[in-house]
Amino acid sequence: MPARALSLEAQHHLIEIVRDAAKAEILPRFRNLSDEAIRSKSAPDDLVTDADQGAERMMTAAIQAQWPDATVLGEEAVAAGDADLGAIAGAELAFIIDPVDGTWNFARGLNQFGVILAATSFGETIFGLLYDPLADDWIVARHGEGAWFGRPDGTERRLQVSDTTDFGQMVGSTSIRLFPKPLQYQLAATFPDFQRMMAFGCACHEYRTMAFGFVDFMLTGKLMPWDHAAGLMIHAEAGGYSALLDGTPYAPTIHEGRVLAASSRAHWEQLRDKFSFLV
């Protein structure tokens, strides 16, 4: 079936839903969390806070009120067993929410966190939003219409990925902790071949920085759709190219594998050869 499209009016409404939740549930708790408001999920460094849960509930309710027939999949609802990622493939319209991306940073008072929202239709991403609550600005994309940076005053600017051509001058981003321990050493050994390697601890800002053209490539070993569905679409709309390391095109229905995103197909192929030990 053909993918559904979202209108510009719907885009504006989703931005306001996210802004409202950030103001009500996230910002008041930043650097103001008690020990009891921070909990571990699957591992000691896999955290959830009252801000994550409160923001997800608020956004879910607002989206369901506006789109009552849509499927809503929040990271915390999936973690609690209250939502099923398998629903993405068959849903005519699904919204995927990461209420506080970079929770580890947020819980420790670091300002590198954000909100990610993606809309999909039959397993295809049709809308992506990367929101910075502290700056109150955002990057959005609708399928086929480019990636745009926006502010509350109505300012908009179209974004383009980097134009770096010198392989040795590239800036990359990855988190080696998302790879098995033996591969971490091999991956770390490639870092000196690039100008700089970053570790954001936050997919929202990782993708924003690529869309602004300041990071040339990103490599990840974990494919949760709330981390990547919006960001990879925005990256593509800004002119970038991405795929799994085995060449498979990314889709939010794929939850296992390793994704490489680069500023062009040619650079992706160069980098894939560099990281061939990860395939």
Summary of the structure (lengths in Angstrom):
residues: 279
radius of gyration: 17.8
end to end distance: 32.3
largest distance: 50.7
contacts: 945
relative contact order: 0.13
helix: 38%
strand: 24%
